[in-house]
């Protein structure tokens, strides 16, 4: 039987992939002087068109599968893909800057390929589709990490570490797929397991691959080095989009494929969440580099998101999607600020040299302070609403003890966030002060989008909460 391919229902990701192909042709044939402009127009048009197509598809179809059951078209896929597309806009804005710190303009089409792979990854209803989508979005990221103009050795080291560890995690995930196939006789997520030991072992290995992508402890070792070494626009995209896509897939696997071992995976997720919160929050306190500090902050946020996954409920799914939306936009804004604090040698990552930024550039320091307060979960910011939703979902499912640990971790995390604010406003400026030069329209727009999202989702979160409430999911 020949499978049918529902092109219209796959149109959001097909638009992104098609734009990536056209972008490669632009890179090959367009004159150098017009490439960046062409990439900017093409990439933004593609992302906006994909958003429109996603809205149309999600409003005219119910939860079902496409392409012979290998791709899910449901509420979870639409929500996560929407977060990916919206967060891609400010990330792309950072990449198309003339002073983005990238050696090659093909970074933009590579970003589109990675984005399309992430959209397929989060909607995969088949384990082979899951693995192929994982490779489709991972391979461009490995390349993008190595294209920094300055600190080339550090950039290449980061790319090599990410590639090697990513290859190991992909192999482990693929081995898990093989074991799961042996237990179910099928690669479908919904296939029931006939062997508890084999099926559970397969899901455990698949979970290792997914936990590596979200940067959970003990699979987090790549995060600080890669975040610090990669070009800042690439880091911003990875920090937001990769985490979003990986958590979308993790939700689908745990709630659809792991129903036969539900009593086993929830305690494991809880333990990983506690370890991730502890390592991310405590290690960040000792960091003196801004990008490494944000990297350990990302690890800590992974722990908060795992608390929502632990809930294993519809409320937990909605809380995860809201958290991803709030975190993605604010973290891109934070990295955008980091990309424009520079001196004659390039970006200034040493936190001590950010002293006095609040007096020299009050708007820039104010935006960074707003992002840090959101990360800390201060009321009237998007971070507070996101954490409250995660804690409420976990408490409803018997995870009160996990909520207590999460609150304590938030208190520890507030220490290093406030330390950055104190440095910017109250510390003695260094003898040679960096300056925020050449902010430009692109970086300014990314910072503005992040700042507006922090305030809007902190004061008026209900429309987005309602949108993510009761998301449909194929096979559940």
C-alpha positions in Angstrom: 0.0 0.0 0.0 1.5 3.3 -1.1 1.3 5.9 1.8 -0.2 9.3 1.1 1.7 12.4 2.0 -0.5 15.2 3.3 1.5 18.2 2.0 -1.0 20.8 3.2 -0.8 19.6 6.8 3.0 19.5 6.7 3.2 22.9 5.1 4.7 24.8 8.0 7.9 22.7 8.1 7.9 22.3 4.3 8.0 26.1 3.9 11.0 26.3 6.3 12.8 23.5 4.5 12.1 25.0 1.1 13.4 28.4 2.2 16.6 26.6 3.5 17.1 25.1 0.0 16.5 28.4 -1.7 19.0 30.0 0.8 21.7 27.6 -0.3 21.1 28.6 -3.9 21.4 32.2 -2.9 24.6 31.5 -1.1 26.0 29.7 -4.2 24.9 32.1 -7.0 24.1 35.6 -5.5 26.8 38.3 -5.4 28.4 38.6 -2.0 27.2 42.2 -1.5 23.5 41.2 -1.6 23.6 37.8 0.1 22.9 39.0 3.6 19.9 41.1 2.5 18.5 38.2 0.5 18.9 35.8 3.4 17.2 38.3 5.7 14.2 38.8 3.4 13.9 35.0 2.6 14.3 33.8 6.2 11.8 36.2 7.7 9.3 35.7 5.0 9.6 31.9 5.4 9.1 32.0 9.1 6.1 34.3 8.9 4.6 32.2 6.1 5.1 29.1 8.2 3.4 30.7 11.2 0.4 31.6 9.0 0.3 28.0 7.6 0.5 26.6 11.2 -2.5 28.7 12.3 -4.5 27.6 9.3 -3.7 23.9 9.7 -4.3 23.9 13.5 -7.7 25.6 13.1 -9.0 23.3 10.4 -7.9 19.9 11.5 -8.2 17.8 14.6 -5.6 15.6 16.3 -4.5 12.9 13.8 -1.4 11.5 12.2 0.0 12.1 8.7 2.5 10.4 6.4 1.4 6.9 7.3 1.3 7.6 11.0 4.8 9.0 11.3 4.0 12.6 12.0 1.5 13.9 14.6 -0.7 16.8 13.7 -2.2 17.8 17.1 -2.3 20.5 19.7 1.1 19.8 21.3 2.9 19.9 17.9 1.2 23.1 16.9 2.0 24.8 20.3 5.7 23.8 20.3 6.1 24.6 16.6 4.5 28.0 17.2 7.0 28.7 20.0 9.9 27.6 17.7 8.8 29.9 14.9 8.2 32.9 17.1 11.5 32.6 18.9 13.3 32.1 15.5 12.5 35.6 14.5 14.7 37.5 17.0 17.3 34.8 16.7 17.5 35.3 13.0 17.6 39.1 13.6 20.9 38.6 15.5 22.3 36.4 12.7 21.7 38.9 9.8 23.5 41.7 11.5 26.6 42.9 9.7 28.7 42.6 12.9 27.1 39.3 14.0 30.6 37.7 14.5 29.9 35.0 11.9 32.4 34.1 9.2 29.8 32.8 6.7 26.4 34.0 5.6 25.3 30.4 5.0 24.6 30.3 8.7 21.1 31.6 7.9 20.0 28.8 5.6 21.6 26.3 8.1 19.4 27.8 10.8 16.3 27.2 8.6 17.3 23.6 8.1 17.8 23.2 11.9 14.5 24.9 12.5 12.7 22.6 10.1 14.3 19.6 11.7 13.2 20.8 15.2 9.6 21.1 13.9 9.7 17.5 12.6 11.3 16.3 15.8 8.6 17.7 18.1 5.8 16.2 16.0 7.4 12.8 15.4 5.0 10.0 16.1 7.4 7.3 14.9 10.8 6.5 16.5 12.6 6.4 13.1 11.1 9.8 12.3 12.3 11.0 15.7 15.9 9.9 15.0 16.0 11.3 11.5 14.6 14.7 12.6 17.2 14.7 15.4 20.0 14.4 13.0 18.5 16.9 10.6 18.6 19.7 13.2 21.7 18.6 15.0 24.1 18.5 12.0 23.6 22.2 11.1 24.1 23.2 14.7 27.5 21.4 14.8 28.6 23.4 11.8 27.2 26.7 13.1 29.1 26.4 16.4 32.4 26.6 14.5 31.9 29.8 12.4 33.0 32.5 14.8 35.1 35.4 13.4 37.0 35.9 16.7 38.2 33.3 19.1 38.2 30.7 16.3 40.0 28.1 18.3 37.4 28.3 21.1 34.6 28.1 18.6 36.0 25.1 16.8 36.6 23.4 20.2 33.0 24.0 21.1 31.8 22.5 17.8 34.0 19.4 18.2 32.8 18.8 21.8 29.2 19.2 20.7 29.7 16.9 17.7 31.4 14.1 19.6 29.0 14.1 22.5 26.0 14.6 20.2 27.1 11.6 18.2 27.3 9.5 21.3 23.9 10.5 22.5 22.4 9.9 19.0 23.9 6.4 19.0 22.4 5.7 22.4 19.0 6.9 21.3 19.2 4.7 18.2 20.1 1.7 20.3 17.0 2.5 22.4 14.9 2.6 19.3 16.2 -0.9 18.3 15.4 -2.3 21.8 11.9 -0.7 21.7 11.3 -2.2 18.2 12.3 -5.6 19.6 9.7 -5.2 22.4 6.9 -3.9 20.3 7.5 -5.1 16.7 6.9 -1.6 15.5 8.5 1.8 15.5 5.3 3.7 16.3 5.2 5.5 19.6 1.8 4.1 20.4 2.8 0.4 19.8 2.2 -1.6 23.0 5.2 -3.4 24.5 5.2 -7.2 25.0 8.4 -7.3 26.9 8.6 -5.0 30.0 12.3 -5.3 30.4 13.2 -4.8 26.8 10.7 -2.1 26.2 11.7 -0.2 29.4 15.4 -0.5 28.6 14.7 0.9 25.1 12.8 3.9 26.6 15.5 4.5 29.1 18.1 4.8 26.3 15.8 7.0 24.2 15.4 9.2 27.3 19.2 9.6 27.6 19.3 11.0 24.1 16.5 13.4 24.8 17.9 14.5 28.2 21.2 15.2 26.5 19.5 17.6 24.1 17.7 19.5 26.9 21.0 19.7 28.9 19.9 17.8 31.9 22.4 16.5 34.6 24.3 14.3 34.2 24.2 14.8 30.4 25.0 18.6 30.6 28.8 18.7 30.3 28.6 20.1 26.8 26.4 23.1 27.6 28.8 25.6 29.2 31.6 25.0 26.7 29.4 25.1 23.7 27.4 28.1 24.8 30.6 30.0 25.5 32.5 29.0 22.4 29.8 29.3 19.8 29.0 32.7 18.1 26.5 34.5 20.3 23.7 34.5 17.7 24.1 30.7 17.3 24.1 30.3 21.1 20.9 32.3 21.4 19.2 30.1 18.8 20.5 26.9 20.5 19.5 28.0 24.0 15.9 28.7 22.9 15.0 26.4 20.0 16.9 23.3 20.9 15.5 23.2 24.4 12.0 23.9 23.0 12.1 21.1 20.5 13.7 18.6 22.8 11.1 19.2 25.5 8.3 18.8 22.9 9.7 15.4 22.0 10.3 14.5 25.6 6.6 15.2 26.5 5.4 13.1 23.5 7.6 10.2 24.4 6.8 10.1 28.1 3.1 10.6 27.7 2.5 8.4 24.6 5.2 5.8 24.4 6.0 5.3 28.1 2.5 4.5 29.4 3.6 0.9 30.1 6.4 2.1 32.4 4.7 5.2 33.9 5.5 4.1 37.5 9.1 3.8 36.6 9.9 6.9 34.6 8.3 9.5 36.9 10.8 8.9 39.8 13.7 8.9 37.3 12.5 12.3 36.0 12.2 13.6 39.5 15.8 12.6 40.4 17.2 14.1 37.2 15.2 17.3 37.9 16.6 17.6 41.4 20.2 17.0 40.2 19.8 19.5 37.3 18.4 22.2 39.6 21.3 21.7 42.1 24.1 21.7 39.6 22.7 24.5 37.5 21.9 26.8 40.4 25.1 26.2 42.5 27.6 26.1 39.6 26.3 29.4 38.2 27.1 31.2 41.4 30.9 30.8 40.7 30.9 31.9 37.1 32.7 35.0 35.9 31.9 34.8 32.2 28.4 36.0 31.2 27.8 33.3 28.6 28.9 30.5 30.9 26.6 32.0 33.6 23.7 32.0 31.2 24.6 28.4 30.2 24.4 27.2 33.8 21.2 29.2 34.1 19.8 27.3 31.1 20.7 24.0 32.9 18.8 25.2 36.0 15.8 26.1 33.8 15.9 22.6 32.4 15.4 21.4 36.0 12.2 23.5 36.4 10.9 22.2 33.1 11.5 18.6 34.1 9.3 19.3 37.2 6.4 19.9 34.7 7.3 16.8 32.8 7.2 14.9 36.1 3.5 16.0 36.5 2.6 13.9 33.4 -0.7 15.6 33.0 -2.5 18.0 30.6 -1.8 20.8 33.0 1.9 19.9 33.0 1.9 20.0 29.2 0.4 23.4 29.2 2.8 24.7 31.9 5.8 23.3 29.9 4.7 25.1 26.7 4.1 28.4 28.5 7.5 28.1 30.2 9.2 27.4 26.9 7.6 30.4 25.3 8.6 32.7 28.1 12.1 31.4 28.5 12.8 31.3 24.7 12.1 35.0 24.1 13.8 36.2 27.3 17.0 34.1 26.8 17.4 35.4 23.2 17.1 38.9 24.6 19.7 38.2 27.2 22.2 36.8 24.6 21.4 39.8 22.4 22.5 42.1 25.1 25.7 40.0 25.6 26.4 40.3 21.9 26.5 44.1 21.9 28.6 44.7 25.0 32.0 44.9 23.4 35.3 46.7 23.0 37.8 46.9 20.1 38.6 43.2 20.4 35.0 42.1 20.2 32.4 40.9 22.8 33.3 41.3 26.4 32.3 38.2 28.4 34.1 39.0 31.6 31.4 39.9 34.1 33.7 42.3 36.0 34.1 44.4 32.9 30.3 44.9 32.8 30.6 47.2 35.9 29.2 50.6 35.2 27.1 49.5 32.3 24.0 50.8 34.1 25.4 54.4 34.0 26.8 54.3 30.5 23.9 52.5 28.8 20.9 52.6 31.1 18.4 51.2 28.6 20.6 48.2 27.7 21.4 47.5 31.4 17.7 47.9 32.2 16.7 45.3 29.6 19.3 42.9 30.9 18.1 43.4 34.4 14.5 42.7 33.2 15.6 39.4 31.7 17.5 38.4 34.8 14.6 39.1 37.0 12.4 37.0 34.7 14.9 34.1 35.0 14.8 34.5 38.8 11.0 34.3 38.8 10.3 37.7 40.3 6.5 38.6 40.3 5.1 40.6 37.4 7.5 39.0 35.0 6.9 36.1 32.6 9.3 33.9 34.6 7.2 34.1 37.7 4.0 33.0 35.9 6.0 30.2 34.2 7.4 28.8 37.4 4.1 29.1 39.2 2.4 27.0 36.5 5.1 24.4 36.6 5.0 24.1 40.4 1.1 24.0 40.4 1.1 21.2 37.9 3.6 19.1 39.9 1.9 19.7 43.2 -1.4 18.5 41.7 0.2 15.2 40.9 1.8 14.5 44.3 5.1 16.4 43.7 4.9 18.8 46.6 8.4 17.8 47.8 9.7 18.5 44.3 8.1 21.9 44.4 9.8 22.7 47.7 13.2 21.8 46.1 12.3 24.0 43.1 11.5 27.0 45.3 14.8 26.6 47.2 16.7 26.3 43.8 15.0 29.5 42.7 16.3 31.3 45.8 19.8 30.1 45.1 19.5 31.1 41.5 18.4 34.6 42.5 21.8 35.1 44.0 23.8 35.1 40.8 21.1 36.9 38.8 21.1 39.8 41.3 25.0 39.7 41.3 24.9 40.6 37.6 22.5 43.5 38.3 24.6 44.7 41.2 27.7 44.6 39.0 26.1 46.7 36.3 24.8 49.4 38.6 26.9 49.5 41.7 30.3 48.0 41.1 33.4 50.2 40.4 33.9 50.5 36.6 37.1 49.0 35.2 40.0 51.1 34.0 39.3 50.2 30.3 35.5 50.1 30.0 33.8 48.2 27.2 31.1 50.0 25.3 27.9 48.8 23.7 28.6 49.9 20.2 26.8 49.2 17.0 23.7 47.9 18.6 21.7 48.6 15.4 18.2 47.8 14.4 18.5 44.0 14.3 20.0 43.5 17.8 17.7 46.3 19.2 14.6 44.5 17.9 15.7 41.2 19.4 16.2 42.9 22.8 12.9 44.8 22.5 10.9 41.6 21.6 12.4 39.9 24.6 11.7 42.8 27.0 8.1 43.2 25.8 7.5 39.5 26.2 8.7 39.5 29.8 6.3 42.3 30.7 3.4 41.2 28.6 3.5 37.6 29.7 4.0 38.6 33.3 1.1 41.0 33.5 -1.3 39.5 30.9 -0.5 35.8 30.8 -4.0 34.4 30.6 -4.5 34.5 26.8 -1.4 32.3 26.3 -2.3 30.1 29.2 -5.7 29.5 27.8 -4.2 28.7 24.4 -2.0 26.0 25.9 -4.7 24.6 28.1 -6.0 21.1 27.2 -3.7 20.6 24.2 -4.7 17.5 22.2 -2.2 14.8 21.7 -2.3 11.8 19.3 -2.3 8.5 21.1 -3.2 9.8 24.5 
